[in-house]
Amino acid sequence: MSDYIVRATAANAQIRAFAVYSKEIVEKAREAHNLSPVATAALGRLMSGGVMMGAMLKGEKDLLTLQVNCDGPIGGITVTADAKGNVKGYVNEPQVMLPPNSAGKLDVGGAVGRGMLRVIKDMGLKEPYVGQTDIQTGEIAEDLTYYFASSEQVPSCVGLGVLMEKDNTVKQAGGFIIQLMPFAEDEVIEKLEKNLTDFSSVTTVLNEGKTPEELLELLLGDLGLEITDTMPAQFYCNCDKKRVEKALISIGKKDMQEMIEDGEDIEVNCHFCNTAYRFTTEELKGMLKRCTR
């Protein structure tokens, strides 16, 4: 099963819902950054949430960035997603290792600790929209649920999961976001709350071989679930040597001159996909001529 996002409504549009299968996305991130299991779970959850939130964007060129600024040993997480199902991300400390939590699961909350969750939406306006909330548990899904309620005033439930194989590759990954519209009736809310209580977990359902559509059927099937569309999702970074070159030129003549005087080739790694770009001293000399400051 390739990665994809499902969009749906239920209860005569009183509910809107999203679900994602993101195993390949998370595995690509794990490989690119050589992540530990707990770092894979943390980044995988935030990317799964981020790619669904990206699918909520209206404009084709709109961009969403999620930043977890925290005091835990993972040091921070950054994820960027667009409206077309593309997502990328990284953690500050990819090799963080922690013992399992009290439930015997990967201790994402312990890795994250306390801090702030920032949601930045660049929708082509003069200033991007920025929403910010305190991290509640560090488990990511609860923090996104809290963000929607407190910053966007949209009652939501977010479920996210990453399941690892014994060889530390990704076995399953995915999630859902269910949101209540302002006109949702009490009866609908009560039924949804019961369904959420009865729901096992994202990884349990995916590991049973169920699809994102079937996951939503479990949660919203008795509320008139309607799948509106599906779209492919992927780990995608739009970096290239030209972009990195522009970034280097922007550092200015003084720093560029110092790198040239060192007389050695330099290597620059993309934060998001860890691709290495090498520049020779001759290339740096050519770039120096284009420095404007």
DAQUI-V369581 format. One record per helix or strand. SS is the DSSP state (alpha for helix, beta for strand). FROM is the first residue (numbers start at 1). TO is the last residue. Records with the same first field share a line. If there is no record, write none. Layout:
SS = FROM-TO + FROM-TO
//
This chain:
beta = 4-10 + 15-21 + 63-70 + 77-82 + 86-91 + 115-122 + 129-134 + 156-164 + 170-180 + 226-232 + 234-235 + 266-269 + 276-279
alpha = 23-33 + 37-54 + 108-112 + 141-151 + 186-198 + 202-207 + 212-223 + 241-249 + 253-262 + 281-288
//
